[in-house]
Amino acid sequence: MAKIIIVGAGLAGSLCAKFLQEEHEVTILTKKTKDNSNSILAQGGIATSLFESDIESHVQDTLTAGRFINDEKIVRKTIQKGNAILKKFIQEGLSFDSNDAGLIRSMEGAHSLERILHINGDQTGRGMVEFVHSKLVKTEMIENAEVVDLSIQENRLNGVHYLDHDNTLQFLQADIVILATGGIGQLFTNTTNDETVSGDGLALCIEKEIEVQNLHFIQYHPTFFKSSCGNGFLISEAVRGEGARLVNQLGHYFMETLHPMKDLAPRDIVARSILQEESFGNQVYLDITGVKHFSKRFPFIAEQLSSLGNFIQEGRIPVTPAQHFHMGGVKVNEVGQTSVPNLYAIGEVAS
């Protein structure tokens, strides 16, 4: 039985703990609380090919959106493994939104088919994380534990140093450490990320000269609520999937002529198109008048908007791009192994 430390309580780290806890001694260290992660904030849903006939289409959509820079082997493996895991979780009681016809599948950008499953409308991340956390019956969770150093001796990792809730430095020994610390969101003024996500895992690795790659691959989400008082937040891509359209203050639906998929083009294309509109001095809005039962379909977003103004009644939400996801990160192989023995990186912190 190995002693394993997982740094990060988001979906990547928690899923890993769920799979390892039966055969190993697993401890999760999380910087703040178990509810502080980008996973909790995820709104739109999970892209999954639950039907065998859709796998190849899903692979091709992913490669196309990634401009074929993707590693096709990893793309295919991720989609296939992801399908199997979701089917298992549904059998274990994870409940996605459904109707009389079965699971409700929605559309999002860069997808050619409706393959997005969601929970409570726009609270998929919270639903997923809470489900997985409920399964961590053999995993120790230590909150308010900020990892500040990796202990490496003779090129082998043997534990971590962390600051506890009293800001006291502690050492925790481990046979294996798995970084699941998320991305770099708080390095940016506008970000969709949780307040705790500030590139910690990446910084730990850079300090120890552990290999990283593609740090310039940064994804921007096109539709971040543009607030004059600093209360910006993500407006899910699923809103466009349900019929919302991007428009400027002149009434011009500019995506109509810029890409065959129009408002559901890949994120990089939509984000650049919005920035171009802003460079012309235009304000960009999401026209939500075409979304049926907006407040019912997107209850969390509707609650946030209602607290800040009459945007739903007016039918237009001011938006701008914001940093969303770090595609680069710690260099790993297909099982998450870094360049240092016994150190792994999974989720967003990994490239």
C-alpha positions in Angstrom: 0.0 0.0 0.0 1.5 3.3 -1.1 1.1 6.6 0.7 -0.2 9.0 -1.9 -0.7 12.8 -1.6 -3.0 14.5 -4.0 -2.7 18.3 -4.1 -6.1 19.8 -5.2 -9.7 18.9 -4.4 -11.2 19.7 -7.8 -12.6 17.0 -10.1 -9.2 15.8 -11.4 -7.8 15.3 -7.9 -11.0 13.9 -6.4 -11.6 11.4 -9.2 -8.0 10.2 -8.8 -8.6 9.7 -5.1 -11.8 7.8 -5.8 -9.9 5.3 -8.0 -6.9 4.9 -5.7 -8.4 4.9 -2.2 -9.3 1.2 -2.2 -5.7 0.0 -2.5 -3.7 2.9 -1.1 -3.5 5.4 1.7 -4.7 8.7 0.1 -4.6 12.2 1.4 -5.9 15.3 -0.4 -4.4 18.6 0.5 -6.5 21.6 -0.7 -5.4 25.2 -0.5 -8.6 26.6 0.9 -11.8 24.4 1.1 -13.0 21.4 -0.8 -15.5 23.8 -2.6 -12.7 26.1 -4.0 -11.9 24.8 -7.5 -12.6 25.6 -11.1 -14.5 22.3 -11.3 -17.2 23.6 -8.9 -17.7 26.7 -11.1 -18.1 24.7 -14.4 -21.6 25.5 -15.8 -22.4 24.2 -19.2 -21.9 20.4 -19.0 -19.7 17.5 -20.0 -19.1 16.6 -23.7 -19.5 12.8 -23.9 -20.1 10.3 -26.7 -22.2 7.8 -24.8 -23.0 6.1 -28.0 -20.3 4.1 -29.9 -21.4 5.6 -33.3 -20.5 9.1 -32.1 -16.9 8.5 -30.9 -15.3 9.1 -34.2 -17.3 12.3 -34.8 -16.3 13.5 -31.3 -12.6 12.8 -32.0 -12.7 14.7 -35.3 -14.5 17.7 -33.7 -11.8 17.8 -31.0 -8.9 17.6 -33.5 -10.5 20.3 -35.7 -11.1 22.7 -32.8 -7.5 22.1 -31.7 -6.1 22.9 -35.2 -4.7 19.4 -35.3 -2.0 20.3 -32.7 -3.7 17.7 -30.5 -2.2 14.3 -29.8 -4.8 12.1 -31.6 -3.9 9.1 -29.5 -4.6 11.0 -26.3 -7.8 12.6 -27.7 -9.2 9.2 -28.6 -8.2 7.6 -25.3 -9.7 10.5 -23.3 -13.0 10.3 -25.1 -13.3 6.5 -24.9 -12.2 6.3 -21.2 -14.4 9.2 -20.3 -17.5 7.5 -21.8 -16.8 4.4 -19.8 -16.3 6.4 -16.5 -19.5 8.4 -17.0 -21.6 5.3 -17.7 -20.2 3.8 -14.5 -21.0 6.9 -12.5 -24.6 7.0 -13.8 -25.0 3.4 -12.6 -23.7 4.5 -9.2 -26.3 7.3 -9.0 -24.9 10.4 -10.7 -28.0 12.1 -12.1 -27.8 14.2 -15.2 -30.8 16.3 -16.4 -33.3 14.2 -18.3 -36.9 14.1 -19.6 -39.3 11.4 -20.7 -37.0 10.7 -23.7 -33.9 10.1 -21.6 -30.8 12.2 -20.9 -31.0 15.7 -22.2 -28.2 16.4 -24.6 -27.3 20.0 -25.6 -25.1 21.8 -28.1 -21.9 23.8 -27.5 -19.3 25.5 -29.6 -17.1 23.4 -32.0 -19.4 20.3 -31.6 -21.2 18.9 -34.7 -23.8 17.1 -32.5 -25.7 17.5 -29.3 -23.5 15.7 -26.9 -23.4 17.9 -23.8 -24.9 16.5 -20.6 -25.7 18.8 -17.7 -26.8 18.9 -14.1 -29.3 21.3 -12.6 -29.2 23.3 -15.8 -26.0 25.2 -15.4 -24.5 23.6 -12.2 -22.8 20.6 -13.8 -19.4 21.1 -12.1 -20.9 21.4 -8.6 -23.0 18.3 -9.2 -20.1 16.3 -10.4 -17.7 17.4 -7.6 -20.3 16.8 -4.9 -21.0 13.3 -6.3 -17.3 12.4 -6.3 -16.6 13.9 -2.9 -19.4 11.7 -1.5 -17.5 8.7 -2.6 -14.2 9.6 -0.9 -15.0 7.5 2.2 -11.4 6.2 2.6 -9.6 9.4 1.6 -8.4 12.0 4.2 -9.1 15.6 3.2 -7.0 18.4 4.7 -8.4 21.8 4.0 -6.5 25.1 4.3 -3.3 23.4 3.4 -1.2 25.4 0.9 1.6 23.3 -0.5 4.7 25.6 -0.8 7.5 23.1 -1.7 8.1 19.7 -3.1 10.6 17.6 -1.1 13.0 16.0 -3.6 16.1 14.0 -2.6 18.4 12.3 -5.1 15.9 13.1 -7.9 13.1 11.3 -6.1 10.2 12.9 -4.5 9.5 12.0 -0.8 6.8 14.4 0.3 5.6 18.0 0.4 5.9 21.0 2.7 2.6 22.9 3.3 1.3 25.8 5.4 -1.6 24.8 7.6 -4.6 26.8 8.8 -2.4 28.5 11.4 0.2 29.4 8.7 2.6 26.9 10.3 4.9 25.0 8.0 4.3 21.2 8.0 5.9 18.3 6.2 3.9 15.3 5.0 5.8 12.2 3.7 4.6 10.4 0.7 5.6 7.6 -1.7 3.8 9.4 -4.6 2.6 13.0 -5.1 0.0 13.9 -7.6 -0.5 17.5 -8.5 -4.1 18.5 -9.4 -3.8 22.2 -8.7 -5.6 23.6 -11.7 -4.5 26.5 -13.9 -3.2 30.1 -13.8 -6.4 32.2 -13.8 -5.6 34.7 -11.0 -2.6 35.9 -13.0 -5.2 37.7 -15.2 -7.4 40.7 -14.6 -10.4 39.0 -16.2 -10.7 35.3 -15.5 -13.5 32.7 -15.0 -11.3 30.9 -12.4 -11.8 30.5 -8.7 -9.9 32.9 -6.4 -7.5 30.2 -5.3 -6.3 29.2 -8.8 -3.0 31.0 -9.2 -0.6 28.6 -10.9 0.8 27.1 -7.7 1.5 23.6 -9.0 3.1 24.9 -12.1 5.3 27.3 -10.0 6.4 24.4 -7.7 7.6 22.5 -10.8 9.3 25.4 -12.4 11.2 26.1 -9.2 12.4 22.4 -9.1 13.3 22.6 -12.8 10.7 19.9 -13.6 9.8 19.9 -17.3 6.9 22.1 -18.5 5.7 22.8 -22.0 3.3 25.0 -24.1 2.9 27.6 -21.4 1.7 30.1 -24.1 -1.3 27.9 -24.9 -4.0 29.8 -23.0 -7.7 29.5 -23.7 -10.0 32.5 -23.5 -13.7 32.1 -23.0 -15.6 34.4 -25.3 -18.5 35.3 -23.0 -17.6 36.7 -19.6 -20.1 39.1 -18.1 -18.7 42.6 -18.5 -19.4 44.5 -15.3 -18.6 48.1 -14.6 -18.2 47.3 -10.9 -15.8 44.3 -11.2 -18.4 41.5 -10.6 -17.6 39.7 -13.8 -18.5 36.0 -14.2 -18.7 33.3 -16.8 -21.7 33.1 -19.1 -21.7 29.5 -20.2 -21.2 28.6 -23.8 -24.3 26.5 -23.4 -26.3 29.7 -23.6 -25.3 30.1 -27.2 -26.0 26.4 -27.6 -29.6 27.1 -26.7 -29.9 29.9 -29.2 -28.3 33.0 -27.9 -26.4 35.1 -30.5 -23.6 37.6 -30.3 -24.5 41.1 -31.4 -23.0 44.6 -31.2 -24.8 47.8 -30.1 -25.6 48.5 -33.7 -27.7 45.4 -34.0 -25.1 43.6 -36.2 -24.9 39.8 -35.6 -21.3 39.6 -36.6 -20.7 35.9 -36.3 -23.2 35.1 -39.0 -20.6 35.8 -41.7 -17.3 34.9 -40.0 -17.5 31.2 -39.6 -19.7 28.3 -40.9 -20.7 27.4 -37.3 -21.5 31.1 -36.6 -21.9 31.7 -32.8 -20.9 28.1 -32.1 -17.5 28.4 -33.7 -14.5 27.2 -31.6 -13.7 29.5 -28.6 -10.5 30.9 -30.0 -12.4 32.1 -33.2 -15.3 33.6 -31.3 -13.1 35.3 -28.7 -10.9 36.9 -31.4 -14.1 38.1 -33.2 -15.4 39.8 -30.1 -12.0 41.5 -29.5 -12.1 42.7 -33.1 -15.5 44.2 -32.5 -14.2 45.9 -29.4 -11.2 47.3 -31.4 -13.7 49.0 -33.6 -15.2 50.7 -30.5 -18.2 48.4 -30.3 -19.9 46.9 -27.3 -20.7 43.2 -27.6 -23.8 41.6 -26.2 -25.3 38.1 -25.9 -28.8 38.4 -27.3 -30.8 35.8 -25.3 -34.2 36.5 -26.7 -34.0 33.3 -28.6 -33.4 31.1 -25.5 -36.5 29.5 -24.3 -37.2 29.7 -20.5 -33.8 31.2 -19.8 -34.2 31.4 -16.1 -35.3 27.8 -15.8 -32.6 26.4 -18.1 -29.8 28.5 -16.5 -30.9 29.2 -12.9 -27.4 30.0 -11.5 -26.6 32.5 -14.3 -30.1 34.0 -14.0 -29.7 34.5 -10.3 -26.3 36.2 -10.8 -27.7 38.5 -13.5 -30.8 39.4 -11.6 -28.7 40.6 -8.6 -26.8 43.0 -10.9 -29.6 44.4 -13.2 -32.4 43.8 -15.6 -30.4 42.0 -18.2 -32.7 39.1 -18.6 -35.8 41.3 -19.2 -33.8 43.5 -21.6 -32.6 40.4 -23.5 -29.0 41.5 -23.8 -26.0 40.6 -21.6 -22.8 42.6 -22.1 -19.8 40.2 -22.6 -16.1 40.2 -23.2 -13.5 37.5 -23.5 -11.7 36.3 -20.3 -8.9 33.9 -19.4 -10.5 30.5 -18.9 -8.2 27.4 -19.2 -4.5 26.8 -19.4 -3.8 24.2 -22.1 0.0 24.1 -21.4 1.6 23.1 -18.1 3.7 20.4 -16.6 5.0 17.9 -19.2 3.6 14.4 -18.6 3.2 11.2 -20.4 -0.2 9.5 -21.0 -0.5 8.4 -17.4 0.5 11.7 -15.9 4.1 10.9 -15.0 6.4 14.0 -14.9 10.1 14.1 -15.4 10.7 13.3 -11.7 10.0 9.8 -10.4 6.9 9.5 -8.1 5.6 12.9 -9.2 2.5 13.0 -11.3 0.4 15.9 -12.7 -3.3 15.6 -13.8 -6.0 17.9 -14.9 -5.4 21.5 -15.9 -1.9 21.8 -14.3 -0.7 19.2 -16.8 0.0 20.1 -20.4 
